[in-house]
Amino acid sequence: MIALALARNLDVDESGDNMVAHACILKWYYCYNAAASVRYLKFYDKATDPLVTDTPKITLPIPAGAAANVAFDDGVCFITGLGVRATTGVADADAGAPSGNDVVLNVGYEKYV
C-alpha cells in the first residue's frame, strides 16, 4: 500500500524551494494568494531548488485574494522531484518577488517507485 505524503510551504516566492527531493506523483494541491494582485505559482521537475533559468512544468495564475485546489485522478509525475516558485509575472524567467506569505501551498503526493 502506498501512503499519501504531504508537504507545505507558507511562503512560496521567486527564490524557489524544493518540496520533494525524489521522484513523486502529485495527487493534489491547495494554494492561496493573499496578495491584492495575481501571483503565478510554478511547479518544476527538480530535486533541488528551482532557479529563474529553469522551465516550469506547470504554471498557474492564482487570482488576488483567492484559493485554488485541484485533485488529479491519475496524478502528475515529477521524475526527479518537486520544486516550486511564485512570481508576480507569468513569464518562465520572471523574477518578480511576491511579498512575504503572499502564496501558501499544500500538496499531497506519492513517492514514485
Secondary structure per residue as TSV (DSSP state, phi and psi in degrees):
chain	resnum	aa	ss	phi	psi
A	1	M	-	360.0	135.1
A	2	I	-	-101.3	125.2
A	3	A	-	-92.1	145.4
A	4	L	-	-76.2	129.4
A	5	A	E	-102.0	156.1
A	6	L	E	-123.4	148.5
A	7	A	E	-144.6	150.9
A	8	R	E	-144.8	156.4
A	9	N	E	-141.7	120.8
A	10	L	E	-89.7	-1.9
A	11	D	E	-151.0	66.3
A	12	V	E	-71.2	127.5
A	13	D	-	-141.5	-170.3
A	14	E	T	-70.8	-18.5
A	15	S	T	-75.1	-20.8
A	16	G	-	85.5	140.3
A	17	D	E	-139.2	145.6
A	18	N	E	-90.4	126.1
A	19	M	E	-99.6	-33.8
A	20	V	E	-138.5	121.5
A	21	A	S	-95.1	22.9
A	22	H	S	-148.7	168.3
A	23	A	-	-56.5	138.4
A	24	C	E	-152.9	166.5
A	25	I	E	-117.4	113.9
A	26	L	E	-72.2	119.1
A	27	K	E	-98.8	-34.4
A	28	W	E	-160.0	160.2
A	29	Y	E	-143.2	154.8
A	30	Y	E	-136.7	126.7
A	31	C	E	-135.2	156.9
A	32	Y	E	-136.3	136.9
A	33	N	E	-112.4	108.6
A	34	A	-	-84.4	-5.4
A	35	A	S	-74.5	164.4
A	36	A	S	-86.8	3.9
A	37	S	S	-143.2	165.9
A	38	V	-	-59.1	145.7
A	39	R	E	-125.4	151.2
A	40	Y	E	-113.3	116.0
A	41	L	E	-92.6	129.6
A	42	K	E	-125.7	127.6
A	43	F	E	-103.4	137.6
A	44	Y	E	-124.1	146.2
A	45	D	E	-90.4	80.2
A	46	K	-	-146.3	146.0
A	47	A	S	-94.1	2.8
A	48	T	S	-130.1	174.6
A	49	D	-	-59.3	128.2
A	50	P	-	-68.7	148.4
A	51	L	-	-106.7	161.7
A	52	V	T	-61.0	-23.9
A	53	T	T	-84.1	-7.5
A	54	D	S	-81.6	155.5
A	55	T	-	-99.7	124.5
A	56	P	-	-68.3	151.1
A	57	K	S	-82.8	-34.3
A	58	I	E	-138.1	136.2
A	59	T	E	-125.3	126.2
A	60	L	E	-123.9	121.0
A	61	P	E	-77.9	128.6
A	62	I	E	-112.2	113.4
A	63	P	-	-60.1	157.5
A	64	A	T	-56.1	133.2
A	65	G	T	60.5	26.1
A	66	A	-	-124.3	161.9
A	67	A	E	-117.1	158.1
A	68	A	E	-143.0	140.5
A	69	N	E	-145.4	144.7
A	70	V	E	-142.3	138.7
A	71	A	E	-115.1	127.2
A	72	F	E	-97.1	124.3
A	73	D	E	-57.2	-48.9
A	74	D	E	-100.2	-10.5
A	75	G	E	84.1	167.8
A	76	V	E	-118.8	123.6
A	77	C	E	-83.1	129.8
A	78	F	E	-115.8	106.9
A	79	I	S	-66.5	-37.1
A	80	T	S	-107.1	-27.6
A	81	G	-	162.6	-178.5
A	82	L	E	-125.5	112.4
A	83	G	E	-113.1	156.3
A	84	V	E	-139.3	152.1
A	85	R	E	-143.8	157.5
A	86	A	E	-134.4	137.2
A	87	T	E	-136.5	171.7
A	88	T	S	-89.8	-8.7
A	89	G	S	-126.4	155.7
A	90	V	-	-81.1	-23.8
A	91	A	S	-57.3	144.1
A	92	D	T	-52.3	-41.8
A	93	A	T	-93.8	12.8
A	94	D	-	-63.6	139.1
A	95	A	-	-122.1	17.7
A	96	G	-	-62.7	127.3
A	97	A	-	-90.8	119.9
A	98	P	-	-66.8	158.7
A	99	S	-	-71.1	163.3
A	100	G	T	-56.1	133.1
A	101	N	T	63.0	20.2
A	102	D	S	-63.0	-44.8
A	103	V	E	-116.5	121.6
A	104	V	E	-113.0	136.4
A	105	L	E	-135.8	133.8
A	106	N	E	-124.5	137.6
A	107	V	E	-132.3	149.7
A	108	G	E	-116.0	132.8
A	109	Y	E	-146.9	162.3
A	110	E	E	-115.9	144.3
A	111	K	E	-67.0	132.9
A	112	Y	-	-84.9	121.9
A	113	V	-	-119.9	360.0
